[in-house]
């Protein structure tokens, strides 16, 4: 597992499919990240967008999950100073 993914996973109180991150989680995640993790977020966004293209239209749940992950990484990057 990537370091960024470990940082994010540590913020969940329940398994990710059963909970959402609290509003205070993004600043805590950002505070634990360094340049490598921010670069990784950019890479993950590109990979997820590439994966999204391959998901059939009828796989709405999968598309939603991918978009949620992209939104999370974008929110993390938006907090970078």
PDB file as gemmi writes it, atoms N, CA and C in Angstrom:
CRYST1    1.000    1.000    1.000  90.00  90.00  90.00 P 1                      
ATOM      1  N   UNK A   1       0.843  -1.173   0.000  1.00  0.00           N  
ATOM      2  CA  UNK A   1       0.000   0.000   0.000  1.00  0.00           C  
ATOM      3  C   UNK A   1       0.891   1.240   0.000  1.00  0.00           C  
ATOM      4  N   UNK A   2       0.488   2.219  -0.757  1.00  0.00           N  
ATOM      5  CA  UNK A   2       1.242   3.466  -0.838  1.00  0.00           C  
ATOM      6  C   UNK A   2       1.117   4.245   0.472  1.00  0.00           C  
ATOM      7  N   UNK A   3       2.119   5.088   0.745  1.00  0.00           N  
ATOM      8  CA  UNK A   3       2.112   5.858   1.984  1.00  0.00           C  
ATOM      9  C   UNK A   3       0.877   6.754   2.052  1.00  0.00           C  
ATOM     10  N   UNK A   4       0.530   7.400   0.946  1.00  0.00           N  
ATOM     11  CA  UNK A   4      -0.650   8.264   0.927  1.00  0.00           C  
ATOM     12  C   UNK A   4      -1.902   7.457   1.269  1.00  0.00           C  
ATOM     13  N   UNK A   5      -2.016   6.279   0.724  1.00  0.00           N  
ATOM     14  CA  UNK A   5      -3.173   5.435   1.016  1.00  0.00           C  
ATOM     15  C   UNK A   5      -3.204   5.018   2.486  1.00  0.00           C  
ATOM     16  N   UNK A   6      -2.050   4.783   3.068  1.00  0.00           N  
ATOM     17  CA  UNK A   6      -1.991   4.436   4.490  1.00  0.00           C  
ATOM     18  C   UNK A   6      -2.433   5.611   5.348  1.00  0.00           C  
ATOM     19  N   UNK A   7      -2.011   6.815   4.983  1.00  0.00           N  
ATOM     20  CA  UNK A   7      -2.401   8.013   5.728  1.00  0.00           C  
ATOM     21  C   UNK A   7      -3.914   8.189   5.666  1.00  0.00           C  
ATOM     22  N   UNK A   8      -4.473   8.005   4.485  1.00  0.00           N  
ATOM     23  CA  UNK A   8      -5.923   8.148   4.319  1.00  0.00           C  
ATOM     24  C   UNK A   8      -6.650   7.056   5.085  1.00  0.00           C  
ATOM     25  N   UNK A   9      -6.206   5.820   4.962  1.00  0.00           N  
ATOM     26  CA  UNK A   9      -6.859   4.693   5.630  1.00  0.00           C  
ATOM     27  C   UNK A   9      -6.882   4.878   7.148  1.00  0.00           C  
ATOM     28  N   UNK A  10      -5.853   5.498   7.689  1.00  0.00           N  
ATOM     29  CA  UNK A  10      -5.791   5.712   9.137  1.00  0.00           C  
ATOM     30  C   UNK A  10      -6.870   6.678   9.620  1.00  0.00           C  
ATOM     31  N   UNK A  11      -7.427   7.467   8.721  1.00  0.00           N  
ATOM     32  CA  UNK A  11      -8.464   8.436   9.086  1.00  0.00           C  
ATOM     33  C   UNK A  11      -9.856   7.813   9.181  1.00  0.00           C  
ATOM     34  N   UNK A  12     -10.034   6.638   8.633  1.00  0.00           N  
ATOM     35  CA  UNK A  12     -11.340   5.988   8.679  1.00  0.00           C  
ATOM     36  C   UNK A  12     -11.528   5.291  10.017  1.00  0.00           C  
ATOM     37  N   UNK A  13     -12.696   5.468  10.602  1.00  0.00           N  
ATOM     38  CA  UNK A  13     -12.989   4.792  11.861  1.00  0.00           C  
ATOM     39  C   UNK A  13     -13.626   3.432  11.608  1.00  0.00           C  
ATOM     40  N   UNK A  14     -14.205   3.250  10.425  1.00  0.00           N  
ATOM     41  CA  UNK A  14     -14.812   1.989   9.997  1.00  0.00           C  
ATOM     42  C   UNK A  14     -14.226   1.647   8.642  1.00  0.00           C  
ATOM     43  N   UNK A  15     -14.470   0.459   8.125  1.00  0.00           N  
ATOM     44  CA  UNK A  15     -14.002   0.161   6.771  1.00  0.00           C  
ATOM     45  C   UNK A  15     -14.521   1.223   5.794  1.00  0.00           C  
ATOM     46  N   UNK A  16     -13.708   1.626   4.819  1.00  0.00           N  
ATOM     47  CA  UNK A  16     -14.069   2.714   3.916  1.00  0.00           C  
ATOM     48  C   UNK A  16     -15.436   2.583   3.253  1.00  0.00           C  
ATOM     49  N   UNK A  17     -15.884   1.389   2.949  1.00  0.00           N  
ATOM     50  CA  UNK A  17     -17.173   1.248   2.287  1.00  0.00           C  
ATOM     51  C   UNK A  17     -18.338   1.550   3.220  1.00  0.00           C  
ATOM     52  N   UNK A  18     -18.083   1.541   4.518  1.00  0.00           N  
ATOM     53  CA  UNK A  18     -19.155   1.741   5.480  1.00  0.00           C  
ATOM     54  C   UNK A  18     -19.127   3.118   6.124  1.00  0.00           C  
ATOM     55  N   UNK A  19     -18.166   3.919   5.810  1.00  0.00           N  
ATOM     56  CA  UNK A  19     -18.089   5.231   6.436  1.00  0.00           C  
ATOM     57  C   UNK A  19     -17.515   6.242   5.454  1.00  0.00           C  
ATOM     58  N   UNK A  20     -17.617   7.474   5.830  1.00  0.00           N  
ATOM     59  CA  UNK A  20     -16.993   8.524   5.039  1.00  0.00           C  
ATOM     60  C   UNK A  20     -16.045   9.283   5.960  1.00  0.00           C  
ATOM     61  N   UNK A  21     -15.144  10.007   5.357  1.00  0.00           N  
ATOM     62  CA  UNK A  21     -14.183  10.752   6.154  1.00  0.00           C  
ATOM     63  C   UNK A  21     -14.858  11.923   6.848  1.00  0.00           C  
ATOM     64  N   UNK A  22     -14.511  12.200   8.084  1.00  0.00           N  
ATOM     65  CA  UNK A  22     -15.040  13.389   8.746  1.00  0.00           C  
ATOM     66  C   UNK A  22     -14.469  14.643   8.084  1.00  0.00           C  
ATOM     67  N   UNK A  23     -15.154  15.754   8.226  1.00  0.00           N  
ATOM     68  CA  UNK A  23     -14.734  16.994   7.571  1.00  0.00           C  
ATOM     69  C   UNK A  23     -13.356  17.463   8.036  1.00  0.00           C  
ATOM     70  N   UNK A  24     -12.957  17.050   9.204  1.00  0.00           N  
ATOM     71  CA  UNK A  24     -11.655  17.470   9.735  1.00  0.00           C  
ATOM     72  C   UNK A  24     -10.504  16.602   9.240  1.00  0.00           C  
ATOM     73  N   UNK A  25     -10.810  15.561   8.482  1.00  0.00           N  
ATOM     74  CA  UNK A  25      -9.781  14.605   8.065  1.00  0.00           C  
ATOM     75  C   UNK A  25      -8.828  15.170   7.015  1.00  0.00           C  
ATOM     76  N   UNK A  26      -9.341  15.939   6.064  1.00  0.00           N  
ATOM     77  CA  UNK A  26      -8.490  16.423   4.975  1.00  0.00           C  
ATOM     78  C   UNK A  26      -7.310  17.244   5.507  1.00  0.00           C  
ATOM     79  N   UNK A  27      -7.524  18.220   6.377  1.00  0.00           N  
ATOM     80  CA  UNK A  27      -6.358  18.961   6.903  1.00  0.00           C  
ATOM     81  C   UNK A  27      -5.362  18.062   7.642  1.00  0.00           C  
ATOM     82  N   UNK A  28      -5.875  17.054   8.361  1.00  0.00           N  
ATOM     83  CA  UNK A  28      -4.963  16.130   9.065  1.00  0.00           C  
ATOM     84  C   UNK A  28      -4.162  15.310   8.065  1.00  0.00           C  
ATOM     85  N   UNK A  29      -4.818  14.862   7.003  1.00  0.00           N  
ATOM     86  CA  UNK A  29      -4.121  14.096   5.966  1.00  0.00           C  
ATOM     87  C   UNK A  29      -3.029  14.956   5.346  1.00  0.00           C  
ATOM     88  N   UNK A  30      -3.385  16.183   4.980  1.00  0.00           N  
ATOM     89  CA  UNK A  30      -2.420  17.092   4.348  1.00  0.00           C  
ATOM     90  C   UNK A  30      -1.229  17.346   5.264  1.00  0.00           C  
ATOM     91  N   UNK A  31      -1.486  17.478   6.559  1.00  0.00           N  
ATOM     92  CA  UNK A  31      -0.387  17.757   7.496  1.00  0.00           C  
ATOM     93  C   UNK A  31       0.605  16.593   7.593  1.00  0.00           C  
ATOM     94  N   UNK A  32       0.161  15.385   7.253  1.00  0.00           N  
ATOM     95  CA  UNK A  32       1.032  14.209   7.315  1.00  0.00           C  
ATOM     96  C   UNK A  32       1.738  13.920   5.993  1.00  0.00           C  
ATOM     97  N   UNK A  33       1.351  14.660   4.954  1.00  0.00           N  
ATOM     98  CA  UNK A  33       1.916  14.419   3.624  1.00  0.00           C  
ATOM     99  C   UNK A  33       3.126  15.301   3.350  1.00  0.00           C  
ATOM    100  N   UNK A  34       3.964  14.805   2.502  1.00  0.00           N  
ATOM    101  CA  UNK A  34       5.124  15.558   2.006  1.00  0.00           C  
ATOM    102  C   UNK A  34       5.027  15.587   0.488  1.00  0.00           C  
ATOM    103  N   UNK A  35       6.035  16.110  -0.161  1.00  0.00           N  
ATOM    104  CA  UNK A  35       6.013  16.259  -1.617  1.00  0.00           C  
ATOM    105  C   UNK A  35       5.739  14.942  -2.344  1.00  0.00           C  
ATOM    106  N   UNK A  36       6.312  13.860  -1.853  1.00  0.00           N  
ATOM    107  CA  UNK A  36       6.100  12.561  -2.509  1.00  0.00           C  
ATOM    108  C   UNK A  36       4.625  12.160  -2.495  1.00  0.00           C  
ATOM    109  N   UNK A  37       3.949  12.398  -1.388  1.00  0.00           N  
ATOM    110  CA  UNK A  37       2.540  12.029  -1.299  1.00  0.00           C  
ATOM    111  C   UNK A  37       1.672  12.930  -2.187  1.00  0.00           C  
ATOM    112  N   UNK A  38       2.028  14.208  -2.273  1.00  0.00           N  
ATOM    113  CA  UNK A  38       1.269  15.106  -3.154  1.00  0.00           C  
ATOM    114  C   UNK A  38       1.472  14.718  -4.617  1.00  0.00           C  
ATOM    115  N   UNK A  39       2.683  14.352  -4.965  1.00  0.00           N  
ATOM    116  CA  UNK A  39       2.946  13.883  -6.330  1.00  0.00           C  
ATOM    117  C   UNK A  39       2.174  12.594  -6.586  1.00  0.00           C  
ATOM    118  N   UNK A  40       2.125  11.733  -5.592  1.00  0.00           N  
ATOM    119  CA  UNK A  40       1.390  10.487  -5.720  1.00  0.00           C  
ATOM    120  C   UNK A  40      -0.101  10.748  -5.937  1.00  0.00           C  
ATOM    121  N   UNK A  41      -0.648  11.762  -5.286  1.00  0.00           N  
ATOM    122  CA  UNK A  41      -2.063  12.111  -5.474  1.00  0.00           C  
ATOM    123  C   UNK A  41      -2.321  12.492  -6.931  1.00  0.00           C  
ATOM    124  N   UNK A  42      -1.418  13.262  -7.520  1.00  0.00           N  
ATOM    125  CA  UNK A  42      -1.550  13.619  -8.938  1.00  0.00           C  
ATOM    126  C   UNK A  42      -1.518  12.360  -9.818  1.00  0.00           C  
ATOM    127  N   UNK A  43      -0.600  11.479  -9.517  1.00  0.00           N  
ATOM    128  CA  UNK A  43      -0.473  10.234 -10.286  1.00  0.00           C  
ATOM    129  C   UNK A  43      -1.733   9.380 -10.140  1.00  0.00           C  
ATOM    130  N   UNK A  44      -2.231   9.264  -8.924  1.00  0.00           N  
ATOM    131  CA  UNK A  44      -3.426   8.456  -8.687  1.00  0.00           C  
ATOM    132  C   UNK A  44      -4.639   9.024  -9.414  1.00  0.00           C  
ATOM    133  N   UNK A  45      -4.763  10.341  -9.454  1.00  0.00           N  
ATOM    134  CA  UNK A  45      -5.870  10.959 -10.191  1.00  0.00           C  
ATOM    135  C   UNK A  45      -5.798  10.569 -11.662  1.00  0.00           C  
ATOM    136  N   UNK A  46      -4.607  10.643 -12.244  1.00  0.00           N  
ATOM    137  CA  UNK A  46      -4.455  10.274 -13.657  1.00  0.00           C  
ATOM    138  C   UNK A  46      -4.772   8.794 -13.871  1.00  0.00           C  
ATOM    139  N   UNK A  47      -4.308   7.939 -12.977  1.00  0.00           N  
ATOM    140  CA  UNK A  47      -4.585   6.507 -13.100  1.00  0.00           C  
ATOM    141  C   UNK A  47      -6.081   6.220 -12.967  1.00  0.00           C  
ATOM    142  N   UNK A  48      -6.729   6.887 -12.037  1.00  0.00           N  
ATOM    143  CA  UNK A  48      -8.154   6.672 -11.839  1.00  0.00           C  
ATOM    144  C   UNK A  48      -8.961   7.159 -13.038  1.00  0.00           C  
ATOM    145  N   UNK A  49      -8.561   8.280 -13.614  1.00  0.00           N  
ATOM    146  CA  UNK A  49      -9.249   8.765 -14.810  1.00  0.00           C  
ATOM    147  C   UNK A  49      -9.087   7.777 -15.967  1.00  0.00           C  
ATOM    148  N   UNK A  50      -7.906   7.203 -16.093  1.00  0.00           N  
ATOM    149  CA  UNK A  50      -7.674   6.206 -17.133  1.00  0.00           C  
ATOM    150  C   UNK A  50      -8.535   4.963 -16.876  1.00  0.00           C  
ATOM    151  N   UNK A  51      -8.649   4.571 -15.635  1.00  0.00           N  
ATOM    152  CA  UNK A  51      -9.475   3.416 -15.279  1.00  0.00           C  
ATOM    153  C   UNK A  51     -10.952   3.701 -15.545  1.00  0.00           C  
ATOM    154  N   UNK A  52     -11.373   4.920 -15.277  1.00  0.00           N  
ATOM    155  CA  UNK A  52     -12.766   5.305 -15.468  1.00  0.00           C  
ATOM    156  C   UNK A  52     -13.218   5.104 -16.916  1.00  0.00           C  
ATOM    157  N   UNK A  53     -12.318   5.346 -17.839  1.00  0.00           N  
ATOM    158  CA  UNK A  53     -12.641   5.188 -19.258  1.00  0.00           C  
ATOM    159  C   UNK A  53     -12.961   3.726 -19.593  1.00  0.00           C  
ATOM    160  N   UNK A  54     -12.372   2.806 -18.858  1.00  0.00           N  
ATOM    161  CA  UNK A  54     -12.558   1.376 -19.153  1.00  0.00           C  
ATOM    162  C   UNK A  54     -13.778   0.771 -18.472  1.00  0.00           C  
ATOM    163  N   UNK A  55     -14.401   1.516 -17.567  1.00  0.00           N  
ATOM    164  CA  UNK A  55     -15.541   0.980 -16.819  1.00  0.00           C  
ATOM    165  C   UNK A  55     -16.807   1.117 -17.674  1.00  0.00           C  
ATOM    166  N   UNK A  56     -17.531   0.026 -17.863  1.00  0.00           N  
ATOM    167  CA  UNK A  56     -18.764   0.096 -18.658  1.00  0.00           C  
ATOM    168  C   UNK A  56     -19.795   1.033 -18.022  1.00  0.00           C  
ATOM    169  N   UNK A  57     -20.649   1.605 -18.848  1.00  0.00           N  
ATOM    170  CA  UNK A  57     -21.671   2.538 -18.363  1.00  0.00           C  
ATOM    171  C   UNK A  57     -22.591   1.905 -17.325  1.00  0.00           C  
ATOM    172  N   UNK A  58     -22.835   0.601 -17.443  1.00  0.00           N  
ATOM    173  CA  UNK A  58     -23.751  -0.056 -16.526  1.00  0.00           C  
ATOM    174  C   UNK A  58     -23.130  -0.280 -15.145  1.00  0.00           C  
ATOM    175  N   UNK A  59     -21.844  -0.009 -15.000  1.00  0.00           N  
ATOM    176  CA  UNK A  59     -21.160  -0.165 -13.704  1.00  0.00           C  
ATOM    177  C   UNK A  59     -21.161   1.164 -12.944  1.00  0.00           C  
ATOM    178  N   UNK A  60     -22.348   1.658 -12.676  1.00  0.00           N  
ATOM    179  CA  UNK A  60     -22.483   2.960 -12.017  1.00  0.00           C  
ATOM    180  C   UNK A  60     -21.829   3.028 -10.645  1.00  0.00           C  
ATOM    181  N   UNK A  61     -21.940   1.965  -9.865  1.00  0.00           N  
ATOM    182  CA  UNK A  61     -21.340   1.962  -8.524  1.00  0.00           C  
ATOM    183  C   UNK A  61     -19.822   2.087  -8.611  1.00  0.00           C  
ATOM    184  N   UNK A  62     -19.232   1.376  -9.558  1.00  0.00           N  
ATOM    185  CA  UNK A  62     -17.779   1.451  -9.741  1.00  0.00           C  
ATOM    186  C   UNK A  62     -17.379   2.851 -10.179  1.00  0.00           C  
ATOM    187  N   UNK A  63     -18.132   3.424 -11.105  1.00  0.00           N  
ATOM    188  CA  UNK A  63     -17.841   4.789 -11.544  1.00  0.00           C  
ATOM    189  C   UNK A  63     -17.937   5.766 -10.375  1.00  0.00           C  
ATOM    190  N   UNK A  64     -18.967   5.599  -9.545  1.00  0.00           N  
ATOM    191  CA  UNK A  64     -19.128   6.462  -8.374  1.00  0.00           C  
ATOM    192  C   UNK A  64     -17.947   6.342  -7.423  1.00  0.00           C  
ATOM    193  N   UNK A  65     -17.491   5.128  -7.189  1.00  0.00           N  
ATOM    194  CA  UNK A  65     -16.347   4.909  -6.296  1.00  0.00           C  
ATOM    195  C   UNK A  65     -15.087   5.578  -6.842  1.00  0.00           C  
ATOM    196  N   UNK A  66     -14.887   5.480  -8.139  1.00  0.00           N  
ATOM    197  CA  UNK A  66     -13.711   6.108  -8.754  1.00  0.00           C  
ATOM    198  C   UNK A  66     -13.801   7.617  -8.626  1.00  0.00           C  
ATOM    199  N   UNK A  67     -14.978   8.181  -8.898  1.00  0.00           N  
ATOM    200  CA  UNK A  67     -15.142   9.629  -8.777  1.00  0.00           C  
ATOM    201  C   UNK A  67     -14.954  10.103  -7.331  1.00  0.00           C  
ATOM    202  N   UNK A  68     -15.403   9.305  -6.369  1.00  0.00           N  
ATOM    203  CA  UNK A  68     -15.199   9.659  -4.957  1.00  0.00           C  
ATOM    204  C   UNK A  68     -13.716   9.696  -4.621  1.00  0.00           C  
ATOM    205  N   UNK A  69     -12.964   8.738  -5.118  1.00  0.00           N  
ATOM    206  CA  UNK A  69     -11.516   8.710  -4.874  1.00  0.00           C  
ATOM    207  C   UNK A  69     -10.846   9.919  -5.528  1.00  0.00           C  
ATOM    208  N   UNK A  70     -11.239  10.226  -6.753  1.00  0.00           N  
ATOM    209  CA  UNK A  70     -10.682  11.402  -7.435  1.00  0.00           C  
ATOM    210  C   UNK A  70     -10.996  12.657  -6.646  1.00  0.00           C  
ATOM    211  N   UNK A  71     -12.233  12.786  -6.171  1.00  0.00           N  
ATOM    212  CA  UNK A  71     -12.626  13.963  -5.386  1.00  0.00           C  
ATOM    213  C   UNK A  71     -11.800  14.070  -4.106  1.00  0.00           C  
ATOM    214  N   UNK A  72     -11.530  12.954  -3.468  1.00  0.00           N  
ATOM    215  CA  UNK A  72     -10.719  12.959  -2.249  1.00  0.00           C  
ATOM    216  C   UNK A  72      -9.308  13.453  -2.545  1.00  0.00           C  
ATOM    217  N   UNK A  73      -8.689  12.919  -3.587  1.00  0.00           N  
ATOM    218  CA  UNK A  73      -7.324  13.350  -3.922  1.00  0.00           C  
ATOM    219  C   UNK A  73      -7.298  14.814  -4.334  1.00  0.00           C  
ATOM    220  N   UNK A  74      -8.316  15.267  -5.045  1.00  0.00           N  
ATOM    221  CA  UNK A  74      -8.404  16.687  -5.405  1.00  0.00           C  
ATOM    222  C   UNK A  74      -8.558  17.560  -4.159  1.00  0.00           C  
ATOM    223  N   UNK A  75      -9.360  17.116  -3.210  1.00  0.00           N  
ATOM    224  CA  UNK A  75      -9.539  17.884  -1.975  1.00  0.00           C  
ATOM    225  C   UNK A  75      -8.233  17.978  -1.191  1.00  0.00           C  
ATOM    226  N   UNK A  76      -7.479  16.903  -1.185  1.00  0.00           N  
ATOM    227  CA  UNK A  76      -6.170  16.925  -0.526  1.00  0.00           C  
ATOM    228  C   UNK A  76      -5.251  17.924  -1.219  1.00  0.00           C  
ATOM    229  N   UNK A  77      -5.203  17.863  -2.533  1.00  0.00           N  
ATOM    230  CA  UNK A  77      -4.317  18.773  -3.273  1.00  0.00           C  
ATOM    231  C   UNK A  77      -4.765  20.228  -3.164  1.00  0.00           C  
ATOM    232  N   UNK A  78      -6.060  20.454  -3.010  1.00  0.00           N  
ATOM    233  CA  UNK A  78      -6.574  21.825  -2.882  1.00  0.00           C  
ATOM    234  C   UNK A  78      -6.121  22.487  -1.574  1.00  0.00           C  
ATOM    235  N   UNK A  79      -5.812  21.685  -0.576  1.00  0.00           N  
ATOM    236  CA  UNK A  79      -5.364  22.211   0.723  1.00  0.00           C  
ATOM    237  C   UNK A  79      -3.859  22.440   0.811  1.00  0.00           C  
ATOM    238  N   UNK A  80      -3.137  22.070  -0.228  1.00  0.00           N  
ATOM    239  CA  UNK A  80      -1.686  22.238  -0.209  1.00  0.00           C  
ATOM    240  C   UNK A  80      -1.363  23.714  -0.349  1.00  0.00           C  
ATOM    241  N   UNK A  81      -0.494  24.173   0.512  1.00  0.00           N  
ATOM    242  CA  UNK A  81      -0.116  25.597   0.499  1.00  0.00           C  
ATOM    243  C   UNK A  81       1.140  25.810  -0.296  1.00  0.00           C  
TER     244      UNK A  81                                                      
END                                                                             
